[in-house]
C-alpha cells in the first residue's frame, strides 16, 4: 500500500553518458601530487566555469543514472575485476581502524586523537594499496592523495562532504585512466560507494569524528551528501514508496538494507539524541514533502552543485593536477606554503588567514571556513546510553 497518495513520477529519462571520453594515456604527463589552487573567490569562479567542474558534476550524473530504480541487491555479480581490487583496498583500511583503537579521552564527545594514528597509517600504506592495482607508476602519487584525504582531517579530527568528494575523485581518477568503463558504474555505487559509507560510519563511531564546518554540516546529515543523491535515484519511480515514507518506522525497518536513502535515515535516527527528523534534520524533513523521488533526485544534483562544488569553504581544500587539472589564472601554492596569483590581492585587503592546519586561505564573513569545533552526535548518543546504563532501577522487592 502506498505510504502517500502522491502520484509516481513519469518514466525514466533515457540513459546517456555525459562525461567526455577519458584522455589519451599517451598525452598524460604526471608531475607529482596534486595541489590546492582555489584560494580566493576569483579562483573559485574560475573553477565553476572550468572543464574539471563539469567533469565532476557529469560523473556524478552518470553514476546517478546508472542506479535508477535499482536496489542494493541488484549489484552486478560477479563484480568487475577492477572494482573488486578497489574493494579490497577498503578492506585494508578497515583493518587499519582495528589496529589503531581510540585513546581514552575521559568521555569527551569531541574527536578522538586515536584517529591521527589511523590517518598516519593510511598514508604509510597508501603506496602498498595502490601498487596492487597495476596502474602506471607516475600516476600513483597523484591518485593516492585523493585517497588519503578521503577519511577526514588529521588536525581537526573531523569529516565532511569535502572528504567525501575526495573519495569520489579517487574513483574518477581511475575513470580518467580508462580503468572504469561505464559498465562498472552501477557496481561503483551499489558496492564500492556503499562500502565506503559503511566504513566511514565505523570510523565516525570509533573516533567520534566531528562534523566539518561550523554549521555542523555542509551536506544533508552531519557527514554525507552523495548517499542521499544516489539513494534518491534508486527510488526514482518506485511504485509504492514516496518521499514521505522516511517517517514510517516499519518502512525503514523493511527497506533500509535495499535502499541507500532509507538506510541513511535509519542511521540518523539511531544516533540523534532528540526525537523526530523535524528537530534534528529539518532539511531532510522538508525534502520528504516532495511529490515524488524524481523531484528529490533532480533537486539533490542541483543542491550538490550549489552547496558542495559551489562553496568556497569546501572547495578551497580541493586539489588539482593532471587528471583533474586547474585552469589558467588560478592561484598557486608551492610546497613552502607561499602563494602566487589573486590571493596576493586578498592579502593586501587583510582577508587572508592561516587555519589550524597552517593553510593560507581567504577568510569568509563569519569564519565558517576555519571551522568551529562541533561535538560528535555519535559521541553524545553513546554518552547518554552510558548514563542510562548507570541508572539501573531498584527492584521493588528490596
C-alpha positions in Angstrom: 0.0 0.0 0.0 1.4 3.4 -0.9 2.6 5.5 2.1 1.2 8.6 0.4 -1.2 9.3 -2.4 1.2 11.4 -4.4 1.4 10.3 -8.0 4.6 8.4 -9.0 7.0 10.2 -11.4 7.0 9.7 -15.2 9.1 7.1 -17.0 12.8 7.2 -16.6 14.8 9.6 -18.7 16.8 8.0 -21.5 20.2 6.7 -20.4 23.0 8.8 -21.8 26.5 9.4 -20.5 27.6 13.0 -20.1 31.3 12.7 -19.4 33.6 13.0 -22.4 35.9 10.0 -23.2 38.9 9.6 -21.0 42.1 11.3 -22.1 44.5 9.5 -24.4 47.1 7.9 -21.9 50.0 9.0 -24.1 49.1 12.6 -23.5 49.1 12.4 -19.7 52.2 14.0 -18.1 52.3 13.5 -14.3 54.2 15.9 -12.2 53.8 14.8 -8.6 51.0 15.1 -6.1 48.0 17.5 -6.7 48.0 20.9 -5.0 45.5 23.5 -3.9 44.6 26.1 -6.5 41.3 27.5 -5.1 42.5 30.2 -2.7 40.2 33.1 -3.4 36.7 33.8 -4.7 38.2 34.6 -8.1 39.8 31.2 -8.2 36.5 29.6 -7.2 34.7 31.4 -10.0 37.3 30.1 -12.5 36.8 26.6 -11.2 33.0 26.7 -11.5 33.4 27.6 -15.2 36.1 25.0 -15.8 36.1 21.6 -17.6 37.1 19.9 -14.3 33.9 21.2 -12.6 31.8 19.9 -15.5 33.7 16.6 -15.4 33.0 16.0 -11.7 29.3 17.0 -12.0 28.8 14.9 -15.1 30.5 11.9 -13.5 28.0 12.2 -10.6 25.1 12.4 -13.1 26.4 9.4 -14.9 26.7 7.4 -11.7 23.3 8.6 -10.6 21.6 7.4 -13.8 23.3 4.0 -13.6 21.3 3.2 -10.4 17.8 4.4 -11.4 15.3 2.0 -9.8 18.0 -0.4 -8.6 18.1 -1.9 -5.2 21.4 -2.6 -3.3 20.9 -6.3 -4.0 20.9 -5.5 -7.8 24.7 -5.0 -7.7 26.3 -7.0 -10.6 27.5 -10.5 -9.7 30.4 -11.0 -10.1 31.8 -7.6 -9.6 34.0 -6.1 -12.3 37.6 -7.2 -11.5 39.0 -3.7 -11.0 36.1 -2.8 -8.7 37.0 -5.9 -6.7 40.5 -4.6 -6.4 39.3 -1.2 -5.1 37.0 -3.0 -2.7 40.0 -4.9 -1.2 41.7 -1.6 -0.5 38.7 -0.6 1.6 39.1 -3.9 3.5 42.7 -2.9 4.2 41.5 0.5 5.6 39.1 -1.3 7.8 42.0 -3.4 9.2 43.9 -0.2 9.9 41.0 1.0 12.0 41.0 -2.2 14.1 44.8 -1.8 14.5 44.5 1.7 15.9 41.8 1.9 18.6 40.6 5.2 20.1 42.5 6.6 23.1 40.9 7.2 26.4 39.5 10.7 26.2 37.7 10.7 29.5 34.2 10.6 28.0 34.8 13.6 25.6 32.3 14.0 22.8 34.8 15.7 20.5 37.1 14.0 18.0 39.3 11.2 19.5 43.0 11.7 18.9 43.4 8.0 18.1 42.2 9.0 14.6 45.5 10.6 14.0 47.4 7.3 14.3 44.9 5.7 11.9 45.3 8.6 9.5 49.1 8.3 9.5 48.7 4.5 8.9 46.6 5.2 5.8 49.4 7.4 4.4 52.0 4.8 5.3 50.1 2.1 3.5 48.9 4.1 0.5 51.7 3.1 -1.8 51.2 -0.6 -1.0 47.5 -0.4 -1.6 47.9 1.2 -5.0 50.8 -1.0 -6.0 48.3 -3.9 -6.3 46.2 -2.0 -8.8 48.6 -2.2 -11.7 48.3 1.5 -12.6 51.2 3.4 -14.2 53.8 4.3 -11.5 53.9 8.0 -12.4 50.2 8.3 -11.6 50.3 6.8 -8.1 51.5 10.0 -6.4 48.6 11.9 -7.7 45.9 9.3 -7.3 46.8 8.3 -3.8 46.5 11.9 -2.5 42.7 11.9 -3.1 42.5 8.5 -1.4 44.4 9.7 1.7 42.2 12.8 2.1 39.0 10.7 1.9 38.9 9.8 5.6 38.9 13.1 7.4 41.2 15.9 8.6 44.1 14.8 10.8 44.4 18.1 12.8 40.7 18.8 13.3 39.7 15.2 13.6 36.6 16.0 11.6 34.9 14.8 8.4 32.5 16.3 5.9 31.3 16.4 2.3 34.7 17.7 1.1 36.4 14.4 2.2 33.5 12.5 0.6 34.3 14.5 -2.6 37.9 13.3 -2.4 36.8 9.7 -2.4 34.6 10.3 -5.4 37.6 11.9 -7.2 39.8 9.0 -6.3 37.3 6.8 -8.3 37.1 9.5 -11.0 40.9 9.3 -11.4 40.7 5.6 -12.4 38.0 6.5 -14.9 40.3 9.1 -16.4 43.0 6.4 -16.6 40.5 4.3 -18.7 40.2 1.7 -16.0 36.5 2.1 -15.2 34.2 1.9 -18.2 30.6 2.9 -18.0 29.5 -0.8 -17.5 31.1 -0.6 -14.0 29.1 2.4 -12.8 26.3 0.7 -11.1 28.7 -1.5 -9.1 30.7 1.6 -8.1 27.6 3.0 -6.4 25.8 -0.2 -5.2 29.0 -1.8 -3.9 32.1 0.5 -3.6 30.5 3.8 -2.5 28.1 1.9 -0.2 31.0 0.0 1.3 32.8 3.4 1.8 29.7 4.7 3.5 29.6 1.8 6.0 33.3 2.1 6.6 33.0 5.8 7.3 30.2 5.1 9.8 32.6 2.7 11.5 35.3 5.3 11.6 32.9 8.1 12.7 31.6 5.9 15.6 35.1 4.7 16.5 36.8 8.1 16.7 33.8 10.4 17.2 34.8 12.4 14.1 33.4 16.0 14.4 31.2 17.3 11.6 33.4 19.5 9.3 32.4 23.2 9.2 30.9 25.4 11.8 27.3 24.8 10.7 27.9 21.2 11.7 27.4 20.1 8.1 27.5 21.2 4.5 25.8 18.1 3.4 22.4 16.7 4.4 23.3 14.9 7.6 26.3 15.6 9.8 28.7 14.0 7.3 27.5 12.8 4.0 25.7 14.1 0.9 26.2 11.6 -2.0 24.4 8.7 -0.5 21.2 10.8 -0.4 21.7 11.8 -4.1 22.3 8.3 -5.3 19.8 6.8 -2.9 17.0 9.0 -4.3 17.9 7.7 -7.8 17.3 4.1 -6.6 13.8 5.1 -5.6 13.2 7.3 -8.7 9.9 5.7 -9.9 9.1 3.3 -7.1 5.5 2.2 -7.4 4.7 2.5 -3.7 7.3 4.2 -1.7 7.1 8.0 -1.7 9.4 10.6 -0.1 7.1 10.7 3.0 7.9 7.1 3.7 11.0 8.2 5.6 8.7 8.9 8.6 7.4 5.4 8.7 9.4 3.2 11.0 8.0 0.0 9.5 9.1 1.0 6.0 12.6 1.9 7.3 12.9 -1.4 9.0 11.8 -3.3 5.9 13.7 -1.5 3.2 16.8 0.2 4.8 19.1 -2.6 3.6 17.8 -2.3 0.0 17.8 1.5 -0.5 20.7 3.7 0.5 18.5 6.8 1.2 16.3 4.8 3.7 19.4 3.3 5.2 20.8 6.8 5.8 17.6 7.9 7.5 17.7 4.9 9.8 21.3 5.6 10.7 20.5 9.2 11.5 17.6 8.2 13.7 19.8 5.8 15.6 22.4 8.4 16.6 20.4 11.5 17.2 19.5 12.0 20.8 16.4 14.1 20.1 13.3 12.5 18.5 12.0 13.3 15.1 13.6 14.4 11.8 11.8 17.8 12.1 14.0 18.6 15.1 17.4 17.1 14.2 17.3 17.0 10.4 14.8 19.7 9.2 16.2 19.8 5.7 15.5 16.1 5.2 12.1 16.6 6.7 11.3 19.4 4.3 12.5 17.2 1.3 10.1 14.5 2.3 7.2 16.8 1.2 8.3 16.5 -2.4 5.7 14.9 -4.8 8.0 12.1 -5.9 11.5 10.8 -5.9 12.3 12.3 -9.3 11.9 15.8 -7.9 14.1 14.8 -4.9 16.8 13.4 -7.2 16.9 16.3 -9.5 16.9 18.7 -6.6 19.8 16.7 -5.0 22.0 17.2 -8.1 21.3 20.9 -8.1 21.9 21.2 -4.4 25.2 19.3 -4.7 26.4 21.7 -7.3 25.5 24.7 -5.2 26.2 23.5 -1.7 29.3 21.5 -2.2 31.0 22.4 -5.5 29.7 25.9 -5.2 31.0 26.6 -1.7 34.5 28.2 -1.2 34.9 26.8 2.4 34.8 23.3 0.9 36.5 23.8 -2.4 39.4 25.8 -1.1 40.8 22.4 0.1 40.3 20.7 -3.3 43.4 19.6 -5.2 44.3 19.7 -8.9 46.9 18.0 -11.0 47.0 16.1 -14.3 43.8 14.0 -14.2 41.7 16.8 -12.7 43.5 20.0 -14.0 43.1 23.6 -12.9 42.7 26.3 -15.4 45.0 29.2 -16.3 44.8 32.2 -13.9 44.1 30.2 -10.7 46.4 30.9 -7.7 49.3 28.6 -6.9 50.5 27.4 -3.5 54.0 25.9 -3.5 55.5 23.4 -1.1 56.6 26.0 1.3 53.1 27.3 1.6 53.7 30.7 -0.1 51.2 31.8 -2.7 51.0 33.3 -6.1 48.1 34.8 -8.0 44.9 36.5 -6.9 45.4 35.7 -3.2 48.1 38.4 -3.0 45.3 40.9 -3.6 43.4 39.5 -0.7 46.5 39.7 1.5 46.6 43.4 0.9 43.0 43.6 1.9 43.8 41.8 5.2 41.4 38.9 4.4 44.0 36.1 4.3 44.3 33.9 7.4 46.1 30.7 8.4 43.9 28.0 9.7 44.8 25.3 12.3 46.4 23.2 9.5 48.7 26.1 8.6 46.9 26.5 5.3 46.5 30.0 3.9 43.1 31.0 2.6 40.7 33.9 2.3 38.6 34.3 5.5 34.9 34.3 4.9 32.3 36.5 6.6 32.0 34.8 10.0 34.7 32.2 9.9 32.9 29.0 8.8 35.8 28.3 6.5 38.1 27.6 9.5 35.5 25.5 11.3 34.2 25.8 14.8 34.5 22.6 16.9 31.2 20.8 17.0 30.9 17.7 19.2 30.0 14.4 17.5 26.3 13.5 17.8 27.6 9.8 17.8 29.6 10.6 20.9 26.7 12.4 22.6 24.4 9.4 21.9 26.9 7.0 23.4 27.4 9.1 26.5 23.6 9.2 27.0 23.4 5.5 26.6 26.2 5.0 29.3 24.4 7.3 31.7 21.2 5.3 31.2 23.0 2.1 32.0 24.2 3.6 35.3 20.7 4.4 36.4 19.5 0.8 36.9 16.1 0.9 38.7 15.9 -0.8 42.1 14.0 -4.0 42.3 10.7 -3.1 44.1 11.0 -6.1 46.3 14.2 -4.8 48.0 
